[in-house]
Amino acid sequence: MTTRSVYPQDSAVRDGRLSIGGCDAIELAREFGTPAYVYAEADLRNRARTFVSALADAHDGPGEVVYASKAFPCTAALRIFAEEGLSVDVASAGELHLALAAGFDPERVYLHGNAKSETELRMAVEAGVGHIVLDGADPERLERIVPEGRRQKALVRVTPGVHADTHEAILTGHAESKFGYPPATAHAIARREWERIEVVGLHVHLGSQIFDHSPFRAALATLAGLGPFPVYDLGGGMAVAYTHNDRPSAVADWVADVVAVAHEMLGRDVKLIIEPGRALVAGAGITLYGVEDVKRIGGSEGGPGLSFVAVDGGMSDNLRPMLYGAVYEADVADRVGLPGQPYSVVGKHCESGDVLIRGATLADPAAGDVLSVPVTGAYGHAMANNYNGIPRPPVIFCAEGRAREVVRRETLDDLLRRDV
């Protein structure tokens, strides 16, 4: 029995056949249909514990691991992270609603967003949300919304003007970012005497899928120039391995490196917050697809031609390849790791750009096969849509050989439920 590194920790391959959380992938496809998001439940817990332990080992002062729920806003996952002692960040009324329904103590909720509505701010204040990350017009609105006699704890989001080595679509700390305030503005907001806002610290986030830690030094140097404060939120951004060629840091190393810079720049006697999202959930999940067709075009005289594997999902269940060229690998679920040929895995949607993977090495794919795409635990479910009238997939949790549906598959009738 072997396990491939890009698959969940609690997965195995025996004679080429994939299992997740002790559940056979082919049987999962038969029972729940395809496409389907499948998670190793134990991985979610283990990854949460790894981050908590890493922060405690690196920082002997107060610290907090805050799950960035946008990566996988699923009530069942949120409930697991609440049970594991994590806090949560939310960026909308909907994410706040899910977090509260999952059992998070409102005090452990952080409300983010560059364009929060008064309705969202009011909902957060009424729920007793612990911290609101100030951006845009938030301070003036909160002064009107927070009841007399109360003060809302807040962090000020700083845009440090630092570029990180990641795709521009997921870069958030550069000077042109829509998020946060320039340092001078952030300083003025943080030092102002607000009647109903208690600014306890600063927040920074450089972006997502960051392999190189060095930009944190410049960013935290900017924060140091605005301080001191008792609380610093360092954001998230830790890269994950989407393919066998990716080499991100181990969680403990990433946290230790970032915390060491924070100690140097901000001091040791402060509260440090980190906000992993993708790194908590991406590797814990896979997507199963059904192969509808295998098509080969060209190649008679002018070259090898092109080979396509068309599946029963696509850009409605994974937008990342179309939004910013995200790269994945795939396997035929009962021929994992066997020698194969390159194929483009394409979806069923009426768009030429509906290409999930270019050049996936697949072993003799055929119509009726089940295709597995690992490291799809982040942003697939979160960004799922109904383009071409495709119902959104279910979410399946697997543990100790048992599978349970935690989000059901949408039905065709669900597509009509909002019609009036």
KATAPE-V661483 format. One record per residue. N is the residue number from 1. RES is the residue in three letters. PSI is psi in degrees with one decimal (none if undefined). OMEGA is omega in degrees with one decimal (* if undefined). Layout:
N,RES,PSI,OMEGA
N,RES,PSI,OMEGA
This chain:
1,MET,134.9,177.8
2,THR,159.2,176.1
3,THR,133.3,179.0
4,ARG,140.7,-169.0
5,SER,-28.5,-178.8
6,VAL,-8.7,176.9
7,TYR,164.4,179.3
8,PRO,153.8,177.9
9,GLN,-41.0,179.5
10,ASP,63.1,177.0
11,SER,164.4,-178.8
12,ALA,157.2,174.6
13,VAL,119.6,177.4
14,ARG,119.5,-178.3
15,ASP,40.0,177.2
16,GLY,-3.2,-174.2
17,ARG,127.7,-173.5
18,LEU,138.9,169.2
19,SER,147.7,-179.8
20,ILE,124.2,-179.2
21,GLY,32.6,-179.2
22,GLY,6.2,-178.3
23,CYS,128.4,-178.8
24,ASP,129.9,-175.2
25,ALA,-39.1,-179.5
26,ILE,-41.3,178.6
27,GLU,-35.7,176.0
28,LEU,-43.0,179.1
29,ALA,-38.9,178.7
30,ARG,-40.3,-175.7
31,GLU,-43.1,-171.7
32,PHE,-7.4,-177.9
33,GLY,173.9,178.0
34,THR,155.1,-6.9
35,PRO,157.7,176.4
36,ALA,137.7,172.6
37,TYR,124.5,-176.3
38,VAL,130.5,-177.8
39,TYR,142.4,167.9
40,ALA,106.4,-173.5
41,GLU,-39.5,-179.7
42,ALA,-32.4,179.3
43,ASP,-40.8,-178.8
44,LEU,-45.1,179.0
45,ARG,-45.1,-177.1
46,ASN,-39.4,-179.7
47,ARG,-38.3,175.9
48,ALA,-45.9,-179.3
49,ARG,-35.4,179.5
50,THR,-43.0,179.3
51,PHE,-42.6,179.2
52,VAL,-45.5,-179.9
53,SER,-42.0,-178.6
54,ALA,-41.5,179.7
55,LEU,-40.8,178.9
56,ALA,-37.3,179.7
57,ASP,-35.7,-174.7
58,ALA,-26.1,-172.2
59,HIS,117.1,-177.7
60,ASP,0.9,174.4
61,GLY,-170.9,178.4
62,PRO,142.1,-179.6
63,GLY,161.8,-177.9
64,GLU,132.5,173.7
65,VAL,120.2,-175.5
66,VAL,118.5,-179.4
67,TYR,124.4,176.1
68,ALA,95.1,-166.7
69,SER,-15.9,180.0
70,LYS,-25.0,-177.3
71,ALA,-36.1,-178.9
72,PHE,80.7,-175.0
73,PRO,66.6,-177.1
74,CYS,128.3,-174.4
75,THR,-40.3,-178.7
76,ALA,-39.9,177.7
77,ALA,-41.9,177.6
78,LEU,-39.7,179.6
79,ARG,-41.7,177.5
80,ILE,-45.9,-177.5
81,PHE,-33.9,174.4
82,ALA,-42.1,178.9
83,GLU,-30.6,-179.1
84,GLU,5.2,173.9
85,GLY,9.5,178.0
86,LEU,157.8,165.8
87,SER,-177.0,-174.2
88,VAL,142.0,170.5
89,ASP,141.9,-177.9
90,VAL,152.1,-175.6
91,ALA,18.4,179.0
92,SER,168.4,174.8
93,ALA,-36.6,-179.1
94,GLY,-45.3,178.4
95,GLU,-36.2,175.7
96,LEU,-43.8,179.0
97,HIS,-44.1,179.4
98,LEU,-43.9,-177.8
99,ALA,-42.3,179.3
100,LEU,-39.6,178.5
101,ALA,-29.4,-179.4
102,ALA,-8.9,175.3
103,GLY,9.9,177.1
104,PHE,133.6,170.0
105,ASP,126.8,-179.2
106,PRO,-30.2,179.1
107,GLU,-21.2,-178.1
108,ARG,17.8,179.9
109,VAL,135.3,174.0
110,TYR,124.5,178.6
111,LEU,120.5,178.8
112,HIS,-179.5,172.0
113,GLY,138.6,-179.4
114,ASN,-9.9,-177.1
115,ALA,54.3,179.6
116,LYS,136.2,175.8
117,SER,163.0,175.2
118,GLU,-34.2,178.1
119,THR,-43.9,179.1
120,GLU,-42.6,178.4
121,LEU,-41.8,179.5
122,ARG,-41.8,178.0
123,MET,-42.6,-179.4
124,ALA,-44.8,-179.5
125,VAL,-43.8,-179.0
126,GLU,-30.5,179.0
127,ALA,-15.8,-177.7
128,GLY,30.9,179.0
129,VAL,136.3,-174.3
130,GLY,-47.7,-175.5
131,HIS,141.5,171.6
132,ILE,128.9,179.1
133,VAL,112.4,-172.3
134,LEU,135.5,176.9
135,ASP,152.2,175.7
136,GLY,-129.7,-175.2
137,ALA,12.3,-175.5
138,ASP,-45.8,-174.4
139,PRO,-47.1,-178.6
140,GLU,-38.7,179.7
141,ARG,-42.3,-179.8
142,LEU,-34.7,177.5
143,GLU,-29.6,177.2
144,ARG,-31.9,-169.7
145,ILE,-40.6,-176.7
146,VAL,128.9,-177.9
147,PRO,151.7,177.6
148,GLU,136.9,-180.0
149,GLY,-8.0,177.9
150,ARG,156.2,172.7
151,ARG,131.1,-179.4
152,GLN,123.7,175.5
153,LYS,142.3,-175.7
154,ALA,155.4,168.2
155,LEU,150.1,177.4
156,VAL,124.2,-179.7
157,ARG,124.7,-176.8
158,VAL,133.8,171.9
159,THR,103.4,-169.9
160,PRO,-8.3,-177.9
161,GLY,34.8,-176.6
162,VAL,131.9,176.1
163,HIS,134.5,173.1
164,ALA,158.7,-176.5
165,ASP,83.1,178.1
166,THR,175.1,-178.8
167,HIS,141.5,-175.9
168,GLU,-26.9,-178.9
169,ALA,-18.7,-179.9
170,ILE,26.5,176.3
171,LEU,127.6,-171.9
172,THR,-6.3,-176.4
173,GLY,0.8,-177.8
174,HIS,165.5,-172.6
175,ALA,-25.2,-178.2
176,GLU,5.8,-177.2
177,SER,147.4,175.5
178,LYS,-10.9,-174.6
179,PHE,140.7,168.5
180,GLY,-175.2,-179.0
181,TYR,146.5,169.9
182,PRO,154.9,-174.4
183,PRO,-44.0,-177.4
184,ALA,-42.0,178.4
185,THR,-42.9,178.5
186,ALA,-42.0,179.8
187,HIS,-43.7,-179.4
188,ALA,-41.5,179.4
189,ILE,-43.0,-176.7
190,ALA,-33.9,-175.8
191,ARG,-6.8,179.7
192,ARG,147.1,176.5
193,GLU,99.7,179.0
194,TRP,144.3,179.9
195,GLU,-38.3,-171.4
196,ARG,13.1,177.9
197,ILE,131.7,174.7
198,GLU,102.2,178.6
199,VAL,114.8,-176.6
200,VAL,-11.4,-178.8
201,GLY,-169.3,-175.9
202,LEU,154.9,-180.0
203,HIS,140.7,174.5
204,VAL,145.8,175.4
205,HIS,123.9,-173.3
206,LEU,-20.4,-177.4
207,GLY,-167.6,-176.7
208,SER,159.2,176.0
209,GLN,53.1,-178.4
210,ILE,119.5,177.9
211,PHE,-36.8,-175.3
212,ASP,122.0,-176.9
213,HIS,-13.3,-169.3
214,SER,-32.5,179.5
215,PRO,-21.7,179.2
216,PHE,-32.3,-178.9
217,ARG,-47.7,179.8
218,ALA,-39.9,-178.6
219,ALA,-45.1,-177.6
220,LEU,-24.6,172.7
221,ALA,-37.8,176.0
222,THR,-44.6,178.4
223,LEU,-40.9,-179.5
224,ALA,-33.5,179.5
225,GLY,-11.8,-179.9
226,LEU,-9.6,-169.6
227,GLY,-164.9,4.6
228,PRO,157.5,174.7
229,PHE,157.9,179.3
230,PRO,-17.8,-174.6
231,VAL,134.8,174.3
232,TYR,123.6,175.4
233,ASP,116.8,-174.1
234,LEU,0.3,-179.6
235,GLY,-160.1,-179.8
236,GLY,-133.7,175.1
237,GLY,-2.0,-177.5
238,MET,130.8,-179.4
239,ALA,153.0,173.3
240,VAL,161.3,-180.0
241,ALA,108.6,175.4
242,TYR,-23.8,178.2
243,THR,170.4,179.4
244,HIS,-16.3,-179.6
245,ASN,-15.4,-178.8
246,ASP,140.9,-178.4
247,ARG,69.9,176.6
248,PRO,164.6,175.7
249,SER,154.2,167.7
250,ALA,153.1,-177.6
251,VAL,-48.3,-177.2
252,ALA,-39.0,-179.7
253,ASP,-42.5,-179.9
254,TRP,-49.0,-179.5
255,VAL,-44.3,-179.0
256,ALA,-41.7,-179.0
257,ASP,-46.9,-178.2
258,VAL,-41.8,179.5
259,VAL,-38.2,178.4
260,ALA,-41.2,177.2
261,VAL,-40.6,178.3
262,ALA,-41.8,177.6
263,HIS,-41.9,-178.8
264,GLU,-42.8,-172.9
265,MET,-34.1,-169.4
266,LEU,-13.2,-177.3
267,GLY,166.2,-177.6
268,ARG,-24.2,-174.1
269,ASP,53.8,178.7
270,VAL,161.4,172.3
271,LYS,128.5,178.8
272,LEU,134.5,179.9
273,ILE,136.2,171.9
274,ILE,150.8,-172.1
275,GLU,67.6,176.4
276,PRO,140.9,174.3
277,GLY,-74.6,177.8
278,ARG,-44.0,-175.0
279,ALA,-18.3,177.1
280,LEU,-29.0,-168.0
281,VAL,-23.6,-171.6
282,ALA,-53.4,-175.5
283,GLY,-11.7,-179.9
284,ALA,-10.5,-173.6
285,GLY,151.0,171.5
286,ILE,165.4,171.6
287,THR,132.5,175.3
288,LEU,132.9,177.5
289,TYR,154.0,168.1
290,GLY,135.8,177.8
291,VAL,122.6,179.4
292,GLU,-32.9,-175.0
293,ASP,150.6,170.4
294,VAL,123.7,-172.6
295,LYS,134.5,175.8
296,ARG,131.7,-179.1
297,ILE,147.5,177.6
298,GLY,-168.2,174.2
299,GLY,1.9,-178.0
300,SER,-45.5,179.1
301,GLU,-28.3,-171.0
302,GLY,6.5,-179.1
303,GLY,-171.7,-174.9
304,PRO,-18.1,-178.3
305,GLY,-166.8,-177.8
306,LEU,145.2,177.3
307,SER,129.8,-177.9
308,PHE,139.5,166.6
309,VAL,114.8,-178.6
310,ALA,126.8,-176.2
311,VAL,173.0,-174.0
312,ASP,17.5,174.8
313,GLY,-142.0,179.1
314,GLY,-133.1,-173.0
315,MET,-10.6,175.0
316,SER,-21.2,179.8
317,ASP,-10.8,175.4
318,ASN,97.8,-178.4
319,LEU,-12.1,-171.1
320,ARG,-41.3,178.6
321,PRO,-32.7,-178.8
322,MET,-31.7,-178.1
323,LEU,-43.6,-176.7
324,TYR,35.6,169.8
325,GLY,29.6,-179.5
326,ALA,140.3,-174.8
327,VAL,133.6,178.3
328,TYR,168.1,168.8
329,GLU,168.6,179.6
330,ALA,161.3,176.0
331,ASP,152.2,163.1
332,VAL,126.7,-164.1
333,ALA,-17.0,174.7
334,ASP,16.0,174.2
335,ARG,42.4,-176.4
336,VAL,129.6,175.9
337,GLY,-2.7,179.2
338,LEU,154.2,179.0
339,PRO,145.7,-178.7
340,GLY,-168.1,-179.9
341,GLN,158.7,-179.2
342,PRO,135.5,176.7
343,TYR,148.6,167.8
344,SER,125.8,177.9
345,VAL,117.1,-174.5
346,VAL,154.1,-180.0
347,GLY,-176.2,-174.3
348,LYS,5.6,-172.4
349,HIS,158.6,-175.0
350,CYS,58.4,178.1
351,GLU,131.7,176.3
352,SER,-26.3,-179.8
353,GLY,4.1,-178.8
354,ASP,68.7,-179.8
355,VAL,116.6,-179.5
356,LEU,-43.4,-176.7
357,ILE,134.3,174.0
358,ARG,124.7,175.8
359,GLY,34.2,175.4
360,ALA,134.3,178.0
361,THR,111.5,-174.9
362,LEU,142.5,-177.8
363,ALA,100.7,173.7
364,ASP,56.5,-179.9
365,PRO,148.4,179.5
366,ALA,157.1,176.4
367,ALA,135.7,-177.7
368,GLY,-15.2,176.6
369,ASP,162.1,172.7
370,VAL,127.3,179.3
371,LEU,136.3,176.6
372,SER,132.8,177.6
373,VAL,109.0,-177.7
374,PRO,168.6,176.9
375,VAL,42.0,176.9
376,THR,21.6,-178.0
377,GLY,-13.2,179.6
378,ALA,131.2,169.9
379,TYR,-8.8,174.3
380,GLY,-62.7,177.2
381,HIS,-39.8,-176.7
382,ALA,-36.4,-175.8
383,MET,6.1,-177.2
384,ALA,145.4,-175.4
385,ASN,176.0,-176.2
386,ASN,29.3,179.7
387,TYR,139.7,-175.4
388,ASN,20.3,178.1
389,GLY,31.4,-179.6
390,ILE,121.5,175.9
391,PRO,144.9,-178.7
392,ARG,147.8,-174.4
393,PRO,163.1,173.7
394,PRO,166.2,171.6
395,VAL,125.5,-176.3
396,ILE,127.6,173.4
397,PHE,134.3,-178.8
398,CYS,134.3,178.3
399,ALA,131.9,175.4
400,GLU,39.7,175.7
401,GLY,5.0,179.1
402,ARG,137.5,179.9
403,ALA,139.3,176.8
404,ARG,141.3,178.5
405,GLU,117.2,-179.0
406,VAL,-19.6,169.3
407,VAL,122.2,-176.5
408,ARG,158.0,174.3
409,ARG,138.9,172.9
410,GLU,151.5,175.9
411,THR,167.5,175.4
412,LEU,-35.2,177.6
413,ASP,-29.7,176.9
414,ASP,-29.1,179.5
415,LEU,-19.0,-177.7
416,LEU,-7.8,-166.9
417,ARG,-23.6,179.3
418,ARG,-4.2,178.4
419,ASP,141.5,178.3
420,VAL,none,*
